[in-house]
Amino acid sequence: MFRFFLAIFRLIFFSLVLGLSLISIIAALGFIHPAFDIFNHFQPFLFTGTLFLILLIPIFLQNKKWQSFTITIAATGFISSAIIVVPELVLNISAKLEKKEAESFTYKLLTQNIFGRNYSLELSAKAIKEENPDIVVLQEYFPGQRHKLHAFLKEDYPYYEICTGGKRANIAIYSKLEFQKLNSSICAFNNEQRVSRLLVRIKGKGGDNFTIVTTHLDWPIQISQFKKSENFFTKINLMFARKQKQFADLAMALRTFNGPLILAGDFNSTSWSYSLRNFAKENELKLLTRAVLTYPNQFYIFGWRNVFPIIGLDHIMTKGDVTIYELRKGKSAGSDHNSIIIRFSV
């Protein structure tokens, strides 16, 4: 009986190694199709998981042939994951080690998804006040959050633009510096237009004007579209069409602007995703938030529980002559996302 259960356990263990390794390989091939790329959002699990399984194989599998075969599979999965993860980690570390001498005029920007179920807005207001940024950009700025937090912010930030509309279309920009609202700003007002963007032109301290853009994109996959076609491959393409269109629309808007630009928001994509990295590359944007884990700080497990963030959905990108002196995570302050803070000059 013991041998029977041991055999079952080893079969389950081998299946776990095989499954995780196959997912890692598929993720590495994410440049082929967004359906493969979706697995890159789970790279922290794939990278650490395949490494951990490699260490366990000699313990759980005694047969030398099975050991060698299983280690080969797991190592292939680990290498596939490392190809995606390691460059992002290296860029993250090198950015932290790079030191720059600050210019005369520097600015601080804070971006955060406030979280639509965050009703401890005094914590959010306190965290923003402690950081004292020149510019604040917010996502999931729903009416329940906006009515209270706006009262805290409007005195310190006399210049602001707020968008209210579809689910992802509740965003805002607050600034201590005077700005001009740009004509290409789009604010959605119905559930069909779930996504919006705000674009403003900041008048800098030394005459150095620059553009701030914020947005909140949808999740990478739209399951409901699977039912809208009888052809399997058409179904798959439809499931990823919404997010790809949102990237394309945002890219089109950004191409109309020259000069220094900062794009900050919740992209619902990780820096390991081909889609996000390709978006940045194709639009000559520098992705600053590589391997920066911001979500989730809370998760619903028989009630809202504090957890450790395991993926990075919030990003800041720059274009043009923008110099970064500091980039770090801020407090969650009642949200399920960490804020991200940068100090920069243009």
Secondary structure, DSSP 4 states (H G I P E B T S, - for coil): -HHHHHHHHHHHHHHHHHHHHHHHHHHHTTTS-HHHHGGGGGHHHHHHHHHHHHHHHHHH---HHHHHHHHHHHHHHHHHHHHHHHHHHHHHHHHHH------SS-EEEEEEE--TT---HHHHHHHHHHH--SEEEEES--HHHHHHHHHHHTTT--EEEEE--STB--EEEEESS-EEE-TT-B---STT--B-EEEEEE--TTS--EEEEEEEPPPS--GGGGGG-SSHHHHHHHHHHHHHHHHHHHHHHHTT--S-EEEEEE-S--TT-HHHHHHHHHTT-EE--TT---B-SEEESSSEEE----B--EEEEEESS-EEEEEEE---TTSSS--EEEEEE-
